[in-house]
Amino acid sequence: MKRKLLTLASVVFCLSSTLAHAGVNVGATRVIYQGKDKEANLSVTNTVDDRIPYLIQSWVSEYGTDEATEKFIVTPPLFRLDPGSQNMLRIMAVQTKQLPTDRESLFAVNVKAIPA
């Protein structure tokens, strides 16, 4: 009897943990900017079905900081994302001559979702 209750409790726990979801999803965990390309793209989707729009703010920062870098720009930097909609962020390098050419450089793409 105890074993059945323990099994049932663990199944309910597993099911309840899969029901949680985020309101805004970012299309990838990594963006690779190829030096020969003009831009890299990243999708942002509002997956909430209960009519909650979000204000999305995005920027690129040096890895390990939250301060925006001037080496990249993100367009649009600020926009409204309605429920069930998707938008593409365009990441463009503007100061590539300052980056080292003999190794890769690491930056962070920051996406902040502010609910209405």
MODELLER restraints for C-alpha pairs under 7 A, 6 or more apart:
rsr = mdl.restraints
at = mdl.atoms
rsr.add(forms.Gaussian(group=physical.xy_distance, feature=features.Distance(at['CA:23:A'], at['CA:46:A']), mean=5.79, stdev=0.5))
rsr.add(forms.Gaussian(group=physical.xy_distance, feature=features.Distance(at['CA:23:A'], at['CA:47:A']), mean=5.35, stdev=0.5))
rsr.add(forms.Gaussian(group=physical.xy_distance, feature=features.Distance(at['CA:23:A'], at['CA:48:A']), mean=4.96, stdev=0.5))
rsr.add(forms.Gaussian(group=physical.xy_distance, feature=features.Distance(at['CA:24:A'], at['CA:44:A']), mean=6.88, stdev=0.5))
rsr.add(forms.Gaussian(group=physical.xy_distance, feature=features.Distance(at['CA:24:A'], at['CA:45:A']), mean=5.56, stdev=0.5))
rsr.add(forms.Gaussian(group=physical.xy_distance, feature=features.Distance(at['CA:24:A'], at['CA:46:A']), mean=4.53, stdev=0.5))
rsr.add(forms.Gaussian(group=physical.xy_distance, feature=features.Distance(at['CA:24:A'], at['CA:47:A']), mean=5.91, stdev=0.5))
rsr.add(forms.Gaussian(group=physical.xy_distance, feature=features.Distance(at['CA:24:A'], at['CA:113:A']), mean=6.93, stdev=0.5))
rsr.add(forms.Gaussian(group=physical.xy_distance, feature=features.Distance(at['CA:25:A'], at['CA:44:A']), mean=5.78, stdev=0.5))
rsr.add(forms.Gaussian(group=physical.xy_distance, feature=features.Distance(at['CA:25:A'], at['CA:45:A']), mean=5.20, stdev=0.5))
rsr.add(forms.Gaussian(group=physical.xy_distance, feature=features.Distance(at['CA:25:A'], at['CA:46:A']), mean=6.49, stdev=0.5))
rsr.add(forms.Gaussian(group=physical.xy_distance, feature=features.Distance(at['CA:26:A'], at['CA:43:A']), mean=5.93, stdev=0.5))
rsr.add(forms.Gaussian(group=physical.xy_distance, feature=features.Distance(at['CA:26:A'], at['CA:44:A']), mean=4.64, stdev=0.5))
rsr.add(forms.Gaussian(group=physical.xy_distance, feature=features.Distance(at['CA:26:A'], at['CA:45:A']), mean=6.49, stdev=0.5))
rsr.add(forms.Gaussian(group=physical.xy_distance, feature=features.Distance(at['CA:27:A'], at['CA:42:A']), mean=6.01, stdev=0.5))
rsr.add(forms.Gaussian(group=physical.xy_distance, feature=features.Distance(at['CA:27:A'], at['CA:43:A']), mean=4.79, stdev=0.5))
rsr.add(forms.Gaussian(group=physical.xy_distance, feature=features.Distance(at['CA:27:A'], at['CA:44:A']), mean=5.94, stdev=0.5))
rsr.add(forms.Gaussian(group=physical.xy_distance, feature=features.Distance(at['CA:28:A'], at['CA:42:A']), mean=6.89, stdev=0.5))
rsr.add(forms.Gaussian(group=physical.xy_distance, feature=features.Distance(at['CA:33:A'], at['CA:39:A']), mean=6.98, stdev=0.5))
rsr.add(forms.Gaussian(group=physical.xy_distance, feature=features.Distance(at['CA:33:A'], at['CA:40:A']), mean=5.60, stdev=0.5))
rsr.add(forms.Gaussian(group=physical.xy_distance, feature=features.Distance(at['CA:38:A'], at['CA:92:A']), mean=6.43, stdev=0.5))
rsr.add(forms.Gaussian(group=physical.xy_distance, feature=features.Distance(at['CA:39:A'], at['CA:90:A']), mean=6.29, stdev=0.5))
rsr.add(forms.Gaussian(group=physical.xy_distance, feature=features.Distance(at['CA:39:A'], at['CA:91:A']), mean=5.44, stdev=0.5))
rsr.add(forms.Gaussian(group=physical.xy_distance, feature=features.Distance(at['CA:39:A'], at['CA:92:A']), mean=4.66, stdev=0.5))
rsr.add(forms.Gaussian(group=physical.xy_distance, feature=features.Distance(at['CA:40:A'], at['CA:90:A']), mean=5.86, stdev=0.5))
rsr.add(forms.Gaussian(group=physical.xy_distance, feature=features.Distance(at['CA:40:A'], at['CA:91:A']), mean=5.11, stdev=0.5))
rsr.add(forms.Gaussian(group=physical.xy_distance, feature=features.Distance(at['CA:40:A'], at['CA:92:A']), mean=6.67, stdev=0.5))
rsr.add(forms.Gaussian(group=physical.xy_distance, feature=features.Distance(at['CA:41:A'], at['CA:88:A']), mean=6.36, stdev=0.5))
rsr.add(forms.Gaussian(group=physical.xy_distance, feature=features.Distance(at['CA:41:A'], at['CA:89:A']), mean=5.57, stdev=0.5))
rsr.add(forms.Gaussian(group=physical.xy_distance, feature=features.Distance(at['CA:41:A'], at['CA:90:A']), mean=4.80, stdev=0.5))
rsr.add(forms.Gaussian(group=physical.xy_distance, feature=features.Distance(at['CA:41:A'], at['CA:91:A']), mean=6.15, stdev=0.5))
rsr.add(forms.Gaussian(group=physical.xy_distance, feature=features.Distance(at['CA:42:A'], at['CA:88:A']), mean=5.58, stdev=0.5))
rsr.add(forms.Gaussian(group=physical.xy_distance, feature=features.Distance(at['CA:42:A'], at['CA:89:A']), mean=5.05, stdev=0.5))
rsr.add(forms.Gaussian(group=physical.xy_distance, feature=features.Distance(at['CA:42:A'], at['CA:90:A']), mean=6.69, stdev=0.5))
rsr.add(forms.Gaussian(group=physical.xy_distance, feature=features.Distance(at['CA:43:A'], at['CA:86:A']), mean=6.86, stdev=0.5))
rsr.add(forms.Gaussian(group=physical.xy_distance, feature=features.Distance(at['CA:43:A'], at['CA:87:A']), mean=5.78, stdev=0.5))
rsr.add(forms.Gaussian(group=physical.xy_distance, feature=features.Distance(at['CA:43:A'], at['CA:88:A']), mean=4.42, stdev=0.5))
rsr.add(forms.Gaussian(group=physical.xy_distance, feature=features.Distance(at['CA:43:A'], at['CA:89:A']), mean=6.08, stdev=0.5))
rsr.add(forms.Gaussian(group=physical.xy_distance, feature=features.Distance(at['CA:44:A'], at['CA:86:A']), mean=5.61, stdev=0.5))
rsr.add(forms.Gaussian(group=physical.xy_distance, feature=features.Distance(at['CA:44:A'], at['CA:87:A']), mean=5.39, stdev=0.5))
rsr.add(forms.Gaussian(group=physical.xy_distance, feature=features.Distance(at['CA:44:A'], at['CA:88:A']), mean=6.19, stdev=0.5))
rsr.add(forms.Gaussian(group=physical.xy_distance, feature=features.Distance(at['CA:45:A'], at['CA:85:A']), mean=5.92, stdev=0.5))
rsr.add(forms.Gaussian(group=physical.xy_distance, feature=features.Distance(at['CA:45:A'], at['CA:86:A']), mean=4.27, stdev=0.5))
rsr.add(forms.Gaussian(group=physical.xy_distance, feature=features.Distance(at['CA:45:A'], at['CA:87:A']), mean=6.55, stdev=0.5))
rsr.add(forms.Gaussian(group=physical.xy_distance, feature=features.Distance(at['CA:46:A'], at['CA:81:A']), mean=6.44, stdev=0.5))
rsr.add(forms.Gaussian(group=physical.xy_distance, feature=features.Distance(at['CA:46:A'], at['CA:82:A']), mean=6.64, stdev=0.5))
rsr.add(forms.Gaussian(group=physical.xy_distance, feature=features.Distance(at['CA:46:A'], at['CA:83:A']), mean=5.32, stdev=0.5))
rsr.add(forms.Gaussian(group=physical.xy_distance, feature=features.Distance(at['CA:46:A'], at['CA:84:A']), mean=5.30, stdev=0.5))
rsr.add(forms.Gaussian(group=physical.xy_distance, feature=features.Distance(at['CA:46:A'], at['CA:85:A']), mean=5.65, stdev=0.5))
rsr.add(forms.Gaussian(group=physical.xy_distance, feature=features.Distance(at['CA:46:A'], at['CA:86:A']), mean=6.38, stdev=0.5))
rsr.add(forms.Gaussian(group=physical.xy_distance, feature=features.Distance(at['CA:47:A'], at['CA:83:A']), mean=6.45, stdev=0.5))
rsr.add(forms.Gaussian(group=physical.xy_distance, feature=features.Distance(at['CA:47:A'], at['CA:84:A']), mean=5.40, stdev=0.5))
rsr.add(forms.Gaussian(group=physical.xy_distance, feature=features.Distance(at['CA:48:A'], at['CA:83:A']), mean=5.79, stdev=0.5))
rsr.add(forms.Gaussian(group=physical.xy_distance, feature=features.Distance(at['CA:48:A'], at['CA:84:A']), mean=6.65, stdev=0.5))
rsr.add(forms.Gaussian(group=physical.xy_distance, feature=features.Distance(at['CA:49:A'], at['CA:83:A']), mean=6.20, stdev=0.5))
rsr.add(forms.Gaussian(group=physical.xy_distance, feature=features.Distance(at['CA:49:A'], at['CA:84:A']), mean=6.73, stdev=0.5))
rsr.add(forms.Gaussian(group=physical.xy_distance, feature=features.Distance(at['CA:51:A'], at['CA:83:A']), mean=5.48, stdev=0.5))
rsr.add(forms.Gaussian(group=physical.xy_distance, feature=features.Distance(at['CA:52:A'], at['CA:83:A']), mean=5.91, stdev=0.5))
rsr.add(forms.Gaussian(group=physical.xy_distance, feature=features.Distance(at['CA:52:A'], at['CA:115:A']), mean=6.81, stdev=0.5))
rsr.add(forms.Gaussian(group=physical.xy_distance, feature=features.Distance(at['CA:52:A'], at['CA:116:A']), mean=6.46, stdev=0.5))
rsr.add(forms.Gaussian(group=physical.xy_distance, feature=features.Distance(at['CA:53:A'], at['CA:80:A']), mean=6.85, stdev=0.5))
rsr.add(forms.Gaussian(group=physical.xy_distance, feature=features.Distance(at['CA:53:A'], at['CA:81:A']), mean=5.62, stdev=0.5))
rsr.add(forms.Gaussian(group=physical.xy_distance, feature=features.Distance(at['CA:53:A'], at['CA:82:A']), mean=4.42, stdev=0.5))
rsr.add(forms.Gaussian(group=physical.xy_distance, feature=features.Distance(at['CA:53:A'], at['CA:83:A']), mean=5.54, stdev=0.5))
rsr.add(forms.Gaussian(group=physical.xy_distance, feature=features.Distance(at['CA:53:A'], at['CA:115:A']), mean=6.29, stdev=0.5))
rsr.add(forms.Gaussian(group=physical.xy_distance, feature=features.Distance(at['CA:53:A'], at['CA:116:A']), mean=5.84, stdev=0.5))
rsr.add(forms.Gaussian(group=physical.xy_distance, feature=features.Distance(at['CA:54:A'], at['CA:80:A']), mean=5.78, stdev=0.5))
rsr.add(forms.Gaussian(group=physical.xy_distance, feature=features.Distance(at['CA:54:A'], at['CA:81:A']), mean=5.17, stdev=0.5))
rsr.add(forms.Gaussian(group=physical.xy_distance, feature=features.Distance(at['CA:54:A'], at['CA:82:A']), mean=6.53, stdev=0.5))
rsr.add(forms.Gaussian(group=physical.xy_distance, feature=features.Distance(at['CA:54:A'], at['CA:113:A']), mean=5.96, stdev=0.5))
rsr.add(forms.Gaussian(group=physical.xy_distance, feature=features.Distance(at['CA:54:A'], at['CA:114:A']), mean=5.33, stdev=0.5))
rsr.add(forms.Gaussian(group=physical.xy_distance, feature=features.Distance(at['CA:54:A'], at['CA:115:A']), mean=4.48, stdev=0.5))
rsr.add(forms.Gaussian(group=physical.xy_distance, feature=features.Distance(at['CA:54:A'], at['CA:116:A']), mean=5.77, stdev=0.5))
rsr.add(forms.Gaussian(group=physical.xy_distance, feature=features.Distance(at['CA:55:A'], at['CA:79:A']), mean=5.77, stdev=0.5))
rsr.add(forms.Gaussian(group=physical.xy_distance, feature=features.Distance(at['CA:55:A'], at['CA:80:A']), mean=4.58, stdev=0.5))
rsr.add(forms.Gaussian(group=physical.xy_distance, feature=features.Distance(at['CA:55:A'], at['CA:81:A']), mean=6.17, stdev=0.5))
rsr.add(forms.Gaussian(group=physical.xy_distance, feature=features.Distance(at['CA:55:A'], at['CA:113:A']), mean=5.81, stdev=0.5))
rsr.add(forms.Gaussian(group=physical.xy_distance, feature=features.Distance(at['CA:55:A'], at['CA:114:A']), mean=5.00, stdev=0.5))
rsr.add(forms.Gaussian(group=physical.xy_distance, feature=features.Distance(at['CA:55:A'], at['CA:115:A']), mean=6.39, stdev=0.5))
rsr.add(forms.Gaussian(group=physical.xy_distance, feature=features.Distance(at['CA:56:A'], at['CA:78:A']), mean=5.56, stdev=0.5))
rsr.add(forms.Gaussian(group=physical.xy_distance, feature=features.Distance(at['CA:56:A'], at['CA:79:A']), mean=5.39, stdev=0.5))
rsr.add(forms.Gaussian(group=physical.xy_distance, feature=features.Distance(at['CA:56:A'], at['CA:80:A']), mean=6.13, stdev=0.5))
rsr.add(forms.Gaussian(group=physical.xy_distance, feature=features.Distance(at['CA:56:A'], at['CA:81:A']), mean=6.76, stdev=0.5))
rsr.add(forms.Gaussian(group=physical.xy_distance, feature=features.Distance(at['CA:56:A'], at['CA:111:A']), mean=6.81, stdev=0.5))
rsr.add(forms.Gaussian(group=physical.xy_distance, feature=features.Distance(at['CA:56:A'], at['CA:112:A']), mean=5.66, stdev=0.5))
rsr.add(forms.Gaussian(group=physical.xy_distance, feature=features.Distance(at['CA:56:A'], at['CA:113:A']), mean=4.76, stdev=0.5))
rsr.add(forms.Gaussian(group=physical.xy_distance, feature=features.Distance(at['CA:56:A'], at['CA:114:A']), mean=6.36, stdev=0.5))
rsr.add(forms.Gaussian(group=physical.xy_distance, feature=features.Distance(at['CA:57:A'], at['CA:77:A']), mean=5.59, stdev=0.5))
rsr.add(forms.Gaussian(group=physical.xy_distance, feature=features.Distance(at['CA:57:A'], at['CA:78:A']), mean=4.55, stdev=0.5))
rsr.add(forms.Gaussian(group=physical.xy_distance, feature=features.Distance(at['CA:57:A'], at['CA:79:A']), mean=6.85, stdev=0.5))
rsr.add(forms.Gaussian(group=physical.xy_distance, feature=features.Distance(at['CA:57:A'], at['CA:111:A']), mean=5.82, stdev=0.5))
rsr.add(forms.Gaussian(group=physical.xy_distance, feature=features.Distance(at['CA:57:A'], at['CA:112:A']), mean=5.08, stdev=0.5))
rsr.add(forms.Gaussian(group=physical.xy_distance, feature=features.Distance(at['CA:57:A'], at['CA:113:A']), mean=6.63, stdev=0.5))
rsr.add(forms.Gaussian(group=physical.xy_distance, feature=features.Distance(at['CA:58:A'], at['CA:74:A']), mean=6.70, stdev=0.5))
rsr.add(forms.Gaussian(group=physical.xy_distance, feature=features.Distance(at['CA:58:A'], at['CA:77:A']), mean=5.14, stdev=0.5))
rsr.add(forms.Gaussian(group=physical.xy_distance, feature=features.Distance(at['CA:58:A'], at['CA:78:A']), mean=6.63, stdev=0.5))
rsr.add(forms.Gaussian(group=physical.xy_distance, feature=features.Distance(at['CA:58:A'], at['CA:110:A']), mean=5.37, stdev=0.5))
rsr.add(forms.Gaussian(group=physical.xy_distance, feature=features.Distance(at['CA:58:A'], at['CA:111:A']), mean=4.46, stdev=0.5))
rsr.add(forms.Gaussian(group=physical.xy_distance, feature=features.Distance(at['CA:58:A'], at['CA:112:A']), mean=6.19, stdev=0.5))
rsr.add(forms.Gaussian(group=physical.xy_distance, feature=features.Distance(at['CA:59:A'], at['CA:68:A']), mean=6.09, stdev=0.5))
rsr.add(forms.Gaussian(group=physical.xy_distance, feature=features.Distance(at['CA:59:A'], at['CA:73:A']), mean=6.89, stdev=0.5))
rsr.add(forms.Gaussian(group=physical.xy_distance, feature=features.Distance(at['CA:59:A'], at['CA:74:A']), mean=5.80, stdev=0.5))
rsr.add(forms.Gaussian(group=physical.xy_distance, feature=features.Distance(at['CA:59:A'], at['CA:77:A']), mean=6.58, stdev=0.5))
rsr.add(forms.Gaussian(group=physical.xy_distance, feature=features.Distance(at['CA:59:A'], at['CA:109:A']), mean=6.02, stdev=0.5))
rsr.add(forms.Gaussian(group=physical.xy_distance, feature=features.Distance(at['CA:59:A'], at['CA:110:A']), mean=5.30, stdev=0.5))
rsr.add(forms.Gaussian(group=physical.xy_distance, feature=features.Distance(at['CA:59:A'], at['CA:111:A']), mean=6.88, stdev=0.5))
rsr.add(forms.Gaussian(group=physical.xy_distance, feature=features.Distance(at['CA:60:A'], at['CA:68:A']), mean=5.54, stdev=0.5))
rsr.add(forms.Gaussian(group=physical.xy_distance, feature=features.Distance(at['CA:60:A'], at['CA:69:A']), mean=6.06, stdev=0.5))
rsr.add(forms.Gaussian(group=physical.xy_distance, feature=features.Distance(at['CA:60:A'], at['CA:72:A']), mean=6.29, stdev=0.5))
rsr.add(forms.Gaussian(group=physical.xy_distance, feature=features.Distance(at['CA:60:A'], at['CA:73:A']), mean=6.96, stdev=0.5))
rsr.add(forms.Gaussian(group=physical.xy_distance, feature=features.Distance(at['CA:60:A'], at['CA:107:A']), mean=6.74, stdev=0.5))
rsr.add(forms.Gaussian(group=physical.xy_distance, feature=features.Distance(at['CA:60:A'], at['CA:108:A']), mean=5.62, stdev=0.5))
rsr.add(forms.Gaussian(group=physical.xy_distance, feature=features.Distance(at['CA:60:A'], at['CA:109:A']), mean=4.58, stdev=0.5))
rsr.add(forms.Gaussian(group=physical.xy_distance, feature=features.Distance(at['CA:60:A'], at['CA:110:A']), mean=5.93, stdev=0.5))
rsr.add(forms.Gaussian(group=physical.xy_distance, feature=features.Distance(at['CA:61:A'], at['CA:67:A']), mean=5.52, stdev=0.5))
rsr.add(forms.Gaussian(group=physical.xy_distance, feature=features.Distance(at['CA:61:A'], at['CA:68:A']), mean=4.37, stdev=0.5))
rsr.add(forms.Gaussian(group=physical.xy_distance, feature=features.Distance(at['CA:61:A'], at['CA:69:A']), mean=4.90, stdev=0.5))
rsr.add(forms.Gaussian(group=physical.xy_distance, feature=features.Distance(at['CA:61:A'], at['CA:107:A']), mean=5.83, stdev=0.5))
rsr.add(forms.Gaussian(group=physical.xy_distance, feature=features.Distance(at['CA:61:A'], at['CA:108:A']), mean=5.26, stdev=0.5))
rsr.add(forms.Gaussian(group=physical.xy_distance, feature=features.Distance(at['CA:61:A'], at['CA:109:A']), mean=6.55, stdev=0.5))
rsr.add(forms.Gaussian(group=physical.xy_distance, feature=features.Distance(at['CA:62:A'], at['CA:69:A']), mean=6.19, stdev=0.5))
rsr.add(forms.Gaussian(group=physical.xy_distance, feature=features.Distance(at['CA:62:A'], at['CA:107:A']), mean=4.86, stdev=0.5))
rsr.add(forms.Gaussian(group=physical.xy_distance, feature=features.Distance(at['CA:62:A'], at['CA:108:A']), mean=6.17, stdev=0.5))
rsr.add(forms.Gaussian(group=physical.xy_distance, feature=features.Distance(at['CA:63:A'], at['CA:106:A']), mean=6.09, stdev=0.5))
rsr.add(forms.Gaussian(group=physical.xy_distance, feature=features.Distance(at['CA:63:A'], at['CA:107:A']), mean=4.59, stdev=0.5))
rsr.add(forms.Gaussian(group=physical.xy_distance, feature=features.Distance(at['CA:63:A'], at['CA:108:A']), mean=5.16, stdev=0.5))
rsr.add(forms.Gaussian(group=physical.xy_distance, feature=features.Distance(at['CA:71:A'], at['CA:93:A']), mean=5.82, stdev=0.5))
rsr.add(forms.Gaussian(group=physical.xy_distance, feature=features.Distance(at['CA:71:A'], at['CA:94:A']), mean=5.40, stdev=0.5))
rsr.add(forms.Gaussian(group=physical.xy_distance, feature=features.Distance(at['CA:71:A'], at['CA:95:A']), mean=4.72, stdev=0.5))
rsr.add(forms.Gaussian(group=physical.xy_distance, feature=features.Distance(at['CA:71:A'], at['CA:96:A']), mean=6.85, stdev=0.5))
rsr.add(forms.Gaussian(group=physical.xy_distance, feature=features.Distance(at['CA:72:A'], at['CA:91:A']), mean=6.69, stdev=0.5))
rsr.add(forms.Gaussian(group=physical.xy_distance, feature=features.Distance(at['CA:72:A'], at['CA:92:A']), mean=5.49, stdev=0.5))
rsr.add(forms.Gaussian(group=physical.xy_distance, feature=features.Distance(at['CA:72:A'], at['CA:93:A']), mean=4.36, stdev=0.5))
rsr.add(forms.Gaussian(group=physical.xy_distance, feature=features.Distance(at['CA:72:A'], at['CA:94:A']), mean=5.53, stdev=0.5))
rsr.add(forms.Gaussian(group=physical.xy_distance, feature=features.Distance(at['CA:73:A'], at['CA:91:A']), mean=5.86, stdev=0.5))
rsr.add(forms.Gaussian(group=physical.xy_distance, feature=features.Distance(at['CA:73:A'], at['CA:92:A']), mean=5.43, stdev=0.5))
rsr.add(forms.Gaussian(group=physical.xy_distance, feature=features.Distance(at['CA:73:A'], at['CA:93:A']), mean=6.51, stdev=0.5))
rsr.add(forms.Gaussian(group=physical.xy_distance, feature=features.Distance(at['CA:74:A'], at['CA:89:A']), mean=6.43, stdev=0.5))
rsr.add(forms.Gaussian(group=physical.xy_distance, feature=features.Distance(at['CA:74:A'], at['CA:90:A']), mean=5.55, stdev=0.5))
rsr.add(forms.Gaussian(group=physical.xy_distance, feature=features.Distance(at['CA:74:A'], at['CA:91:A']), mean=4.63, stdev=0.5))
rsr.add(forms.Gaussian(group=physical.xy_distance, feature=features.Distance(at['CA:74:A'], at['CA:92:A']), mean=6.46, stdev=0.5))
rsr.add(forms.Gaussian(group=physical.xy_distance, feature=features.Distance(at['CA:75:A'], at['CA:89:A']), mean=5.76, stdev=0.5))
rsr.add(forms.Gaussian(group=physical.xy_distance, feature=features.Distance(at['CA:75:A'], at['CA:90:A']), mean=5.26, stdev=0.5))
rsr.add(forms.Gaussian(group=physical.xy_distance, feature=features.Distance(at['CA:75:A'], at['CA:91:A']), mean=6.74, stdev=0.5))
rsr.add(forms.Gaussian(group=physical.xy_distance, feature=features.Distance(at['CA:76:A'], at['CA:89:A']), mean=6.34, stdev=0.5))
